[in-house]
């Protein structure tokens, strides 16, 4: 984590603790820089928990990271958490993942924040799937429930969910997944707007709607290793665990057509425009490689697309 791809400066204190306890290291990093987690730390499956002004990341194996004053004097800082294997979570996304972690109880009601307008609804659902609103309210979803901008969606080990948005785009998330509905702005009169979603973990698929037709990359889906710019199409992918390959595949649309996507990160980009083209990569410092063409049946089987 000391090569030229990672810039450090002053801003935060990071303390790490292994499964056996006892914080073991301190790292000070910077505004607009990278906060480096231990290479073995499971960043993508960690719980992001707010404890007063601090942020605690609890990994499944019991390891912890404490980021001092993350919600205090440094609350507006920009930058990213990164791991040695190349996974990346921006600070802004980390703040969203921590919403509702400071004592908010699970609610049975399906409403959103006061005054908020839904951006879509739950179309299909199996097992347990939860939404944490930007207010911190956590909701157990059911078919027909509204979804809102800023929702953090988490599916249990037995859960998968499909949403339909106001522009007729759809998106699904399979079991043990997590994503954030960052932004959704749509003007039905002009059939234009913008959409941004962050997939942190799990298998996902989406079919673009009116927003993607309104402009280049008006619809964007981000993963820990790359960003997908959509120009009207059907896509399936996997945001994998740390150290594993993330996959993004272009599929045939229901009407038989084929759209186009751009898979990019700071190291480069690739355009996918043919059915079955697939890009696999494990790090945001790795340029997306040239796509390979896989049979659609193999993509569906590999990803178990819901």
C-alpha positions as CSV (number, residue, x, y, z in Angstrom):
1,X,0.0,0.0,0.0
2,X,3.0,2.3,-0.4
3,X,3.2,2.5,-4.2
4,X,2.4,5.6,-6.2
5,X,-1.2,4.7,-6.7
6,X,-2.0,5.6,-3.1
7,X,-1.6,9.1,-1.8
8,X,-1.6,9.7,1.9
9,X,-1.7,13.0,3.9
10,X,-3.1,14.2,7.2
11,X,-6.7,13.7,8.3
12,X,-7.7,10.5,10.1
13,X,-6.3,8.1,12.7
14,X,-7.0,4.4,11.9
15,X,-6.5,1.8,14.6
16,X,-6.8,-1.9,13.7
17,X,-7.7,-4.8,16.1
18,X,-7.4,-8.5,15.3
19,X,-9.9,-11.2,16.4
20,X,-7.8,-11.6,19.6
21,X,-8.3,-8.0,20.6
22,X,-5.9,-5.1,21.2
23,X,-5.6,-2.4,18.7
24,X,-2.3,-2.9,17.0
25,X,-1.4,-0.1,14.5
26,X,-2.0,3.5,13.8
27,X,-2.1,5.1,10.4
28,X,-2.7,8.8,9.6
29,X,-4.0,9.6,6.1
30,X,-5.4,12.5,4.3
31,X,-8.2,14.6,2.8
32,X,-8.7,13.3,-0.7
33,X,-6.3,10.3,0.0
34,X,-6.6,6.7,0.9
35,X,-7.1,5.1,4.3
36,X,-5.4,1.7,4.0
37,X,-6.9,-1.3,5.8
38,X,-4.9,-4.4,6.6
39,X,-4.6,-6.6,3.5
40,X,-6.5,-9.4,5.2
41,X,-9.3,-7.2,6.4
42,X,-12.7,-8.1,4.9
43,X,-13.8,-4.6,4.1
44,X,-16.8,-5.4,1.8
45,X,-18.6,-7.6,4.3
46,X,-17.9,-5.5,7.4
47,X,-20.6,-3.7,9.4
48,X,-20.1,0.0,9.4
49,X,-21.0,1.3,12.8
50,X,-21.1,4.9,14.1
51,X,-20.0,5.3,17.7
52,X,-20.3,9.0,18.5
53,X,-17.8,10.8,16.4
54,X,-15.9,7.6,15.4
55,X,-16.5,5.0,12.8
56,X,-16.0,1.3,13.6
57,X,-15.8,-1.4,10.9
58,X,-16.6,-4.9,12.3
59,X,-15.4,-7.7,10.0
60,X,-17.0,-11.2,10.1
61,X,-13.9,-12.8,11.7
62,X,-14.0,-10.4,14.6
63,X,-11.3,-8.0,13.3
64,X,-12.1,-4.3,13.8
65,X,-11.0,-0.9,12.4
66,X,-11.6,2.2,14.4
67,X,-11.5,5.5,12.5
68,X,-11.3,8.3,15.0
69,X,-13.4,11.5,14.5
70,X,-14.8,10.2,11.2
71,X,-18.1,11.9,11.9
72,X,-16.6,14.7,14.0
73,X,-14.3,17.5,12.8
74,X,-13.4,15.4,9.7
75,X,-17.0,14.7,8.7
76,X,-16.7,16.5,5.3
77,X,-13.4,14.9,4.3
78,X,-13.2,13.1,1.0
79,X,-11.2,9.9,0.3
80,X,-11.5,6.2,0.3
81,X,-10.9,3.1,2.4
82,X,-8.8,0.6,0.4
83,X,-7.4,-2.9,0.9
84,X,-4.2,-4.4,-0.3
85,X,-6.1,-6.5,-2.7
86,X,-7.6,-3.5,-4.4
87,X,-11.2,-3.1,-3.0
88,X,-12.3,0.5,-2.4
89,X,-15.1,2.1,-0.4
90,X,-15.4,5.9,-0.7
91,X,-15.8,7.9,2.5
92,X,-19.2,9.1,1.4
93,X,-20.4,5.6,0.8
94,X,-19.1,4.5,4.2
95,X,-21.2,7.2,5.9
96,X,-24.3,5.9,4.1
97,X,-23.5,2.3,5.2
98,X,-23.3,3.5,8.8
99,X,-26.7,5.2,8.8
100,X,-29.0,3.8,11.4
101,X,-26.2,2.0,13.2
102,X,-26.4,4.2,16.3
103,X,-29.4,2.6,18.0
104,X,-32.3,2.8,15.6
105,X,-34.7,-0.1,16.0
106,X,-36.0,-2.2,13.2
107,X,-39.4,-0.9,12.0
108,X,-42.3,-2.8,10.7
109,X,-43.7,0.1,8.8
110,X,-42.7,0.6,5.2
111,X,-42.6,4.4,5.0
112,X,-39.6,6.5,4.2
113,X,-38.2,9.7,5.6
114,X,-40.8,12.4,6.4
115,X,-41.4,14.4,3.2
116,X,-39.5,12.0,0.9
117,X,-41.0,10.8,-2.3
118,X,-40.6,7.1,-3.4
119,X,-38.4,6.5,-6.4
120,X,-39.8,3.0,-7.0
121,X,-41.1,-0.1,-5.3
122,X,-40.3,-3.7,-4.5
123,X,-41.5,-5.9,-7.4
124,X,-40.3,-9.4,-6.3
125,X,-38.9,-10.6,-3.1
126,X,-37.8,-13.9,-1.5
127,X,-36.5,-14.4,2.0
128,X,-35.4,-11.5,4.2
129,X,-34.4,-8.1,2.7
130,X,-33.9,-4.9,4.6
131,X,-33.8,-1.2,3.7
132,X,-32.2,1.4,6.0
133,X,-33.5,4.8,5.2
134,X,-31.3,7.9,5.3
135,X,-33.0,8.9,8.6
136,X,-31.6,5.6,10.1
137,X,-35.0,3.8,10.1
138,X,-34.5,0.1,9.2
139,X,-37.4,-1.6,7.5
140,X,-38.1,-5.3,6.6
141,X,-39.2,-5.1,3.0
142,X,-42.1,-6.8,1.4
143,X,-43.5,-6.8,-2.2
144,X,-45.1,-3.5,-3.1
145,X,-43.2,-1.5,-0.5
146,X,-41.8,1.9,-1.7
147,X,-38.0,2.5,-2.0
148,X,-36.3,5.9,-1.5
149,X,-33.2,7.8,-2.5
150,X,-30.5,7.0,0.0
151,X,-31.8,3.6,1.0
152,X,-29.2,1.0,2.0
153,X,-30.5,-2.4,0.8
154,X,-29.2,-5.6,2.4
155,X,-30.3,-9.1,1.6
156,X,-30.0,-12.0,4.0
157,X,-28.5,-15.4,3.2
158,X,-31.9,-16.5,2.0
159,X,-33.0,-13.2,0.4
160,X,-33.1,-11.7,-3.1
161,X,-35.1,-8.7,-4.3
162,X,-36.1,-7.0,-7.5
163,X,-37.0,-3.3,-7.7
164,X,-38.8,-1.3,-10.4
165,X,-38.0,2.4,-10.6
166,X,-40.1,5.3,-11.7
167,X,-38.4,5.4,-15.1
168,X,-39.2,1.7,-15.7
169,X,-35.6,0.6,-15.0
170,X,-35.3,-2.5,-12.9
171,X,-32.6,-3.8,-10.6
172,X,-32.1,-7.0,-8.6
173,X,-29.8,-8.1,-5.8
174,X,-29.2,-11.7,-4.8
175,X,-28.6,-13.3,-1.4
176,X,-26.0,-11.8,1.0
177,X,-25.8,-8.6,-1.0
178,X,-25.6,-4.9,-0.1
179,X,-26.2,-1.8,-2.2
180,X,-27.0,1.9,-1.8
181,X,-29.5,3.8,-3.9
182,X,-27.3,6.9,-4.0
183,X,-29.3,9.1,-6.3
184,X,-32.4,9.0,-8.5
185,X,-33.8,12.1,-10.2
186,X,-36.4,11.7,-12.9
187,X,-38.6,14.1,-14.8
188,X,-41.3,12.1,-16.5
189,X,-42.4,15.0,-18.7
190,X,-38.9,15.2,-20.2
191,X,-38.1,11.5,-19.7
192,X,-34.7,12.5,-18.4
193,X,-32.8,12.5,-15.2
194,X,-29.9,10.8,-13.4
195,X,-29.4,7.6,-11.5
196,X,-26.5,6.4,-9.3
197,X,-26.3,3.1,-7.4
198,X,-23.4,1.6,-5.4
199,X,-23.2,-2.2,-5.2
200,X,-20.9,-3.1,-2.3
201,X,-21.4,-6.9,-2.3
202,X,-23.3,-9.6,-4.1
203,X,-24.8,-10.6,-7.5
204,X,-26.8,-7.9,-9.2
205,X,-28.5,-7.3,-12.5
206,X,-30.3,-4.4,-14.0
207,X,-32.3,-3.4,-17.1
208,X,-32.1,0.3,-18.0
209,X,-35.1,2.6,-18.4
210,X,-35.8,6.1,-19.6
211,X,-33.0,7.7,-17.7
212,X,-30.2,5.8,-19.5
213,X,-31.7,7.0,-22.8
214,X,-31.5,10.6,-21.8
215,X,-27.7,11.1,-22.0
216,X,-24.4,9.4,-21.9
217,X,-23.8,7.8,-18.5
218,X,-26.9,9.4,-17.0
219,X,-27.3,6.0,-15.3
220,X,-24.2,4.8,-13.3
221,X,-23.6,1.7,-11.2
222,X,-20.5,1.6,-9.0
223,X,-18.7,-1.4,-7.6
224,X,-15.6,-1.6,-5.3
225,X,-13.4,-2.0,-8.3
226,X,-15.1,-0.2,-11.3
227,X,-17.9,2.0,-12.4
228,X,-20.4,1.0,-15.0
229,X,-21.8,3.8,-17.3
230,X,-25.0,2.6,-19.0
231,X,-26.3,3.6,-22.4
232,X,-29.5,1.6,-22.5
233,X,-29.1,-2.2,-21.9
234,X,-29.3,-5.3,-19.7
235,X,-26.3,-6.0,-17.4
236,X,-25.5,-8.7,-14.8
237,X,-22.5,-8.7,-12.4
238,X,-21.0,-9.7,-9.2
239,X,-19.4,-7.4,-6.6
240,X,-17.1,-10.1,-5.1
241,X,-15.4,-10.5,-1.7
242,X,-12.0,-9.0,-1.2
243,X,-9.4,-10.6,-3.3
244,X,-11.9,-12.3,-5.7
245,X,-12.7,-11.4,-9.2
246,X,-15.6,-9.0,-9.9
247,X,-17.5,-9.8,-13.1
248,X,-19.6,-7.5,-15.3
249,X,-21.5,-8.9,-18.3
250,X,-23.6,-7.4,-21.1
251,X,-26.8,-9.4,-21.9
252,X,-29.4,-9.3,-24.6
253,X,-32.4,-7.0,-23.9
254,X,-35.9,-8.5,-23.7
255,X,-36.8,-7.1,-27.2
256,X,-33.7,-8.7,-28.7
257,X,-31.6,-5.6,-28.9
258,X,-28.2,-5.0,-27.4
259,X,-27.0,-1.8,-25.7
260,X,-23.6,-0.6,-24.6
261,X,-21.8,0.0,-21.3
262,X,-18.5,1.4,-20.3
263,X,-16.6,-0.3,-17.5
264,X,-14.0,2.1,-16.1
265,X,-11.8,3.0,-13.1
266,X,-8.8,5.2,-12.5
267,X,-6.5,2.8,-14.5
268,X,-8.5,2.6,-17.7
269,X,-11.8,1.6,-19.4
270,X,-13.4,-0.9,-21.7
271,X,-16.6,-0.6,-23.8
272,X,-18.9,-3.6,-24.0
273,X,-21.3,-3.6,-26.9
274,X,-21.8,-7.3,-27.9
275,X,-24.0,-10.0,-26.2
276,X,-22.0,-12.0,-23.7
277,X,-19.0,-9.7,-23.4
278,X,-17.7,-10.0,-19.9
279,X,-15.0,-8.1,-18.0
280,X,-13.4,-9.6,-14.8
281,X,-11.1,-7.7,-12.4
282,X,-10.2,-7.7,-8.7
283,X,-8.7,-4.3,-8.1
284,X,-9.6,-0.7,-8.8
285,X,-5.8,-0.1,-9.6
286,X,-6.1,-2.7,-12.4
287,X,-7.3,-1.5,-15.8
288,X,-10.3,-3.4,-17.0
289,X,-9.0,-6.0,-19.4
290,X,-10.4,-6.6,-22.9
291,X,-13.8,-8.3,-22.6
292,X,-14.2,-12.0,-23.4
293,X,-17.4,-13.4,-24.9
294,X,-19.3,-16.0,-22.8
295,X,-22.5,-17.8,-23.7
296,X,-25.5,-16.1,-21.9
297,X,-26.4,-19.5,-20.3
298,X,-22.9,-19.6,-18.7
299,X,-23.3,-16.1,-17.4
300,X,-26.7,-16.8,-15.9
301,X,-25.4,-20.0,-14.3
302,X,-22.3,-18.5,-13.0
303,X,-24.0,-15.4,-11.5
304,X,-27.2,-17.2,-10.6
305,X,-29.0,-14.0,-11.7
306,X,-32.4,-13.7,-10.0
